[in-house]
Amino acid sequence: MPNGTIPYLRSMTPAKIGSCEIETQVIDEYVHTDLEYLQNLKQDSTPTLLALAGVQSHQFQRGIDLASYALKNGVEHCVIGGPHVMTCDTSMLHGRGVSFALSEAEGSWMRILKDAIDGELQPVYGQGQRWEKKIDAPVLIPPSSQYMKRYVLPMMGLYPARGCPFTCNFCSVIKIAGREIRSQDIEVSLASLRAAKAAGVKLIMFTSDNFNKYPDAANLLTGMIEEKINIPFFVQCDTQIVRQEPLIELLSKAGCFQIFVGVESFNRKILLAASKAQNHPKMYGDIVRLCRQYRIDTHFSNIIGFPEDTEAGVRQHLETLIELGPDIASFYILTPIPGTEQYDDFLAEGKIYEKNLDRFDGTQPTWTHDHLSPEQRTRLLFRCYETFYSLSHLTKRLKRTFQNRKPGEFSSLMSGFAEAFVTQTVARMAAFKQTHPMAGGVGRILNDRVDDYRRLRIERFGFDLLPLPKSLPAPDSSLTVDMSSMPQAVTA
């Protein structure tokens, strides 16, 4: 998946501030197959600012290590931003040469750039102002053709709206972006799509967490249709999309090929305990049916190991999922993400035994479960992938792809077949290798190891493993949300 934050920062960065010219280099470690970019972290005659963007909890130690490496090699300015530093207390690391951005980039990036040019960064930016009321986003500069070659398809992420009105206790979205749905101007999104098309982008991923809660979704989609953008795209929606058939139809007409839905569990009691009351398992089948009617693939996300889960319950979940037959399914082990309500509760109860933040990535057990051992959860994770992605599933999906073909669109049919085969192969190979198919892409290459940086981390910050953090309180504005501006189906 393309990194959604890097293009925004690049596009927000001017070519010049005052008399200082700025050259921007973009690196996404997930798709770079060598370490040549580390040469950029060695100071030459050109002043350099290292900005580590969109850093999540399981990436935080890597960010600290790269910052330590850069500072050791003469880079003067380093700043880390993203979900972890926005929602977790990092004060024990302040004042050691690395700055921390606690807010959305629109509120702090220009100040960071100007301070770096002036020769000194502040220890913290955006304290007390996690997000902006209005999103003043730039028109995105598409990745270069050379950069996009690192992906299976030339793709780009676009973030037209932010925020989530729900209160799921295991999710950090409301702590990162708030509960109010905020959106950028439609013309900015359309201009970004035009630029992407001109640059040869073949796939767009709308990374907004609840596209169907975006009040201007229909207007954006209509604009895409009228301008004949014609780039296949992916969206994320909550389960209430089932009540929005006109939106599903419009998504199809605009070129949506897949909708990602966080169904998570088929057990209503489990969902209620997780404060995910908006999910009604009896409606999951209708989502598949409606999307199939409009030739859109369904991608169901599933979580293994809720506190009330048992092995029999997980197996029953898998059987029900296979019976419903979404086109794609992904599975994750329940992880108390730092900054969330669930993390705070588990930490207070002494349930979290894992001390290494690297492992808080949704693929590994990190806490003591009353009914499932760590080994059981790991085994069930890969059993789900092996069982769901059976030969029978592939056969049915290929048949649907053939039946849904449009007259004269042979290339589209071949793309559908290829996507089905790739998804199936990657999932089964990952399960065979006991690695998560969403962690590391299609081809994985070991470039370096944590031991290469451990000494630098200890020297700079005094920690081998960074301590598990306390969560930062969310701004008061996140506690309420105006539902009146939502699409009509939301309040049902």
ChimeraX attribute file (.defattr): number of C-alpha atoms within 10 A of each C-alpha:
attribute: neighborCount
match mode: 1-to-1
recipient: residues
	/A:1	15
	/A:2	20
	/A:3	20
	/A:4	18
	/A:5	16
	/A:6	19
	/A:7	21
	/A:8	21
	/A:9	21
	/A:10	18
	/A:11	16
	/A:12	19
	/A:13	17
	/A:14	14
	/A:15	11
	/A:16	10
	/A:17	13
	/A:18	7
	/A:19	6
	/A:20	10
	/A:21	10
	/A:22	15
	/A:23	11
	/A:24	13
	/A:25	9
	/A:26	14
	/A:27	14
	/A:28	13
	/A:29	12
	/A:30	16
	/A:31	21
	/A:32	15
	/A:33	13
	/A:34	12
	/A:35	10
	/A:36	9
	/A:37	14
	/A:38	12
	/A:39	11
	/A:40	15
	/A:41	21
	/A:42	16
	/A:43	16
	/A:44	12
	/A:45	5
	/A:46	7
	/A:47	14
	/A:48	22
	/A:49	20
	/A:50	19
	/A:51	22
	/A:52	21
	/A:53	20
	/A:54	21
	/A:55	19
	/A:56	22
	/A:57	25
	/A:58	18
	/A:59	18
	/A:60	22
	/A:61	22
	/A:62	18
	/A:63	21
	/A:64	23
	/A:65	22
	/A:66	20
	/A:67	27
	/A:68	25
	/A:69	21
	/A:70	24
	/A:71	21
	/A:72	16
	/A:73	15
	/A:74	14
	/A:75	21
	/A:76	21
	/A:77	24
	/A:78	24
	/A:79	24
	/A:80	23
	/A:81	23
	/A:82	23
	/A:83	24
	/A:84	26
	/A:85	25
	/A:86	32
	/A:87	25
	/A:88	20
	/A:89	18
	/A:90	20
	/A:91	12
	/A:92	12
	/A:93	18
	/A:94	14
	/A:95	12
	/A:96	12
	/A:97	19
	/A:98	23
	/A:99	22
	/A:100	25
	/A:101	27
	/A:102	28
	/A:103	26
	/A:104	22
	/A:105	25
	/A:106	18
	/A:107	19
	/A:108	18
	/A:109	19
	/A:110	15
	/A:111	16
	/A:112	24
	/A:113	19
	/A:114	15
	/A:115	14
	/A:116	19
	/A:117	19
	/A:118	9
	/A:119	11
	/A:120	13
	/A:121	23
	/A:122	17
	/A:123	16
	/A:124	20
	/A:125	23
	/A:126	18
	/A:127	12
	/A:128	12
	/A:129	16
	/A:130	24
	/A:131	25
	/A:132	15
	/A:133	13
	/A:134	11
	/A:135	17
	/A:136	14
	/A:137	19
	/A:138	20
	/A:139	20
	/A:140	23
	/A:141	18
	/A:142	25
	/A:143	20
	/A:144	13
	/A:145	12
	/A:146	8
	/A:147	16
	/A:148	19
	/A:149	13
	/A:150	16
	/A:151	16
	/A:152	10
	/A:153	12
	/A:154	21
	/A:155	25
	/A:156	26
	/A:157	24
	/A:158	21
	/A:159	18
	/A:160	23
	/A:161	26
	/A:162	25
	/A:163	24
	/A:164	26
	/A:165	21
	/A:166	18
	/A:167	19
	/A:168	21
	/A:169	19
	/A:170	20
	/A:171	21
	/A:172	22
	/A:173	20
	/A:174	21
	/A:175	26
	/A:176	26
	/A:177	24
	/A:178	27
	/A:179	22
	/A:180	22
	/A:181	23
	/A:182	20
	/A:183	22
	/A:184	17
	/A:185	18
	/A:186	17
	/A:187	12
	/A:188	16
	/A:189	23
	/A:190	19
	/A:191	15
	/A:192	19
	/A:193	24
	/A:194	20
	/A:195	16
	/A:196	24
	/A:197	17
	/A:198	11
	/A:199	15
	/A:200	16
	/A:201	22
	/A:202	16
	/A:203	21
	/A:204	22
	/A:205	21
	/A:206	19
	/A:207	20
	/A:208	23
	/A:209	22
	/A:210	23
	/A:211	23
	/A:212	24
	/A:213	26
	/A:214	23
	/A:215	17
	/A:216	20
	/A:217	20
	/A:218	18
	/A:219	12
	/A:220	19
	/A:221	22
	/A:222	16
	/A:223	17
	/A:224	20
	/A:225	16
	/A:226	10
	/A:227	11
	/A:228	12
	/A:229	18
	/A:230	16
	/A:231	20
	/A:232	17
	/A:233	22
	/A:234	19
	/A:235	20
	/A:236	20
	/A:237	18
	/A:238	21
	/A:239	22
	/A:240	21
	/A:241	24
	/A:242	20
	/A:243	17
	/A:244	16
	/A:245	15
	/A:246	11
	/A:247	17
	/A:248	24
	/A:249	17
	/A:250	18
	/A:251	25
	/A:252	20
	/A:253	17
	/A:254	23
	/A:255	22
	/A:256	25
	/A:257	21
	/A:258	22
	/A:259	24
	/A:260	21
	/A:261	23
	/A:262	17
	/A:263	19
	/A:264	22
	/A:265	25
	/A:266	21
	/A:267	17
	/A:268	15
	/A:269	13
	/A:270	17
	/A:271	21
	/A:272	14
	/A:273	14
	/A:274	18
	/A:275	15
	/A:276	21
	/A:277	15
	/A:278	16
	/A:279	21
	/A:280	17
	/A:281	16
	/A:282	11
	/A:283	13
	/A:284	20
	/A:285	16
	/A:286	16
	/A:287	25
	/A:288	21
	/A:289	17
	/A:290	19
	/A:291	23
	/A:292	16
	/A:293	14
	/A:294	18
	/A:295	22
	/A:296	23
	/A:297	21
	/A:298	22
	/A:299	19
	/A:300	23
	/A:301	16
	/A:302	22
	/A:303	19
	/A:304	26
	/A:305	27
	/A:306	21
	/A:307	15
	/A:308	15
	/A:309	18
	/A:310	18
	/A:311	16
	/A:312	9
	/A:313	16
	/A:314	21
	/A:315	14
	/A:316	14
	/A:317	19
	/A:318	21
	/A:319	15
	/A:320	13
	/A:321	20
	/A:322	18
	/A:323	10
	/A:324	15
	/A:325	19
	/A:326	22
	/A:327	22
	/A:328	20
	/A:329	21
	/A:330	20
	/A:331	21
	/A:332	23
	/A:333	22
	/A:334	23
	/A:335	24
	/A:336	26
	/A:337	22
	/A:338	28
	/A:339	28
	/A:340	23
	/A:341	20
	/A:342	19
	/A:343	23
	/A:344	18
	/A:345	14
	/A:346	15
	/A:347	18
	/A:348	10
	/A:349	9
	/A:350	11
	/A:351	16
	/A:352	19
	/A:353	12
	/A:354	15
	/A:355	13
	/A:356	15
	/A:357	22
	/A:358	17
	/A:359	16
	/A:360	22
	/A:361	20
	/A:362	19
	/A:363	21
	/A:364	21
	/A:365	26
	/A:366	22
	/A:367	19
	/A:368	16
	/A:369	18
	/A:370	12
	/A:371	14
	/A:372	20
	/A:373	15
	/A:374	16
	/A:375	11
	/A:376	14
	/A:377	24
	/A:378	19
	/A:379	13
	/A:380	21
	/A:381	26
	/A:382	23
	/A:383	16
	/A:384	24
	/A:385	23
	/A:386	17
	/A:387	14
	/A:388	24
	/A:389	20
	/A:390	13
	/A:391	11
	/A:392	9
	/A:393	19
	/A:394	19
	/A:395	12
	/A:396	13
	/A:397	21
	/A:398	18
	/A:399	12
	/A:400	15
	/A:401	20
	/A:402	14
	/A:403	11
	/A:404	16
	/A:405	16
	/A:406	11
	/A:407	7
	/A:408	8
	/A:409	9
	/A:410	11
	/A:411	10
	/A:412	13
	/A:413	19
	/A:414	14
	/A:415	12
	/A:416	20
	/A:417	17
	/A:418	13
	/A:419	13
	/A:420	19
	/A:421	15
	/A:422	13
	/A:423	17
	/A:424	20
	/A:425	16
	/A:426	18
	/A:427	23
	/A:428	22
	/A:429	16
	/A:430	18
	/A:431	19
	/A:432	14
	/A:433	10
	/A:434	13
	/A:435	16
	/A:436	24
	/A:437	22
	/A:438	15
	/A:439	13
	/A:440	14
	/A:441	15
	/A:442	17
	/A:443	8
	/A:444	11
	/A:445	12
	/A:446	7
	/A:447	9
	/A:448	10
	/A:449	8
	/A:450	11
	/A:451	9
	/A:452	11
	/A:453	18
	/A:454	16
	/A:455	16
	/A:456	22
	/A:457	24
	/A:458	15
	/A:459	12
	/A:460	19
	/A:461	19
	/A:462	14
	/A:463	14
	/A:464	15
	/A:465	14
	/A:466	20
	/A:467	12
	/A:468	17
	/A:469	20
	/A:470	15
	/A:471	20
	/A:472	17
	/A:473	14
	/A:474	19
	/A:475	13
	/A:476	8
	/A:477	12
	/A:478	19
	/A:479	13
	/A:480	11
	/A:481	16
	/A:482	10
	/A:483	15
	/A:484	9
	/A:485	14
	/A:486	17
	/A:487	17
	/A:488	13
	/A:489	14
	/A:490	18
	/A:491	9
	/A:492	7
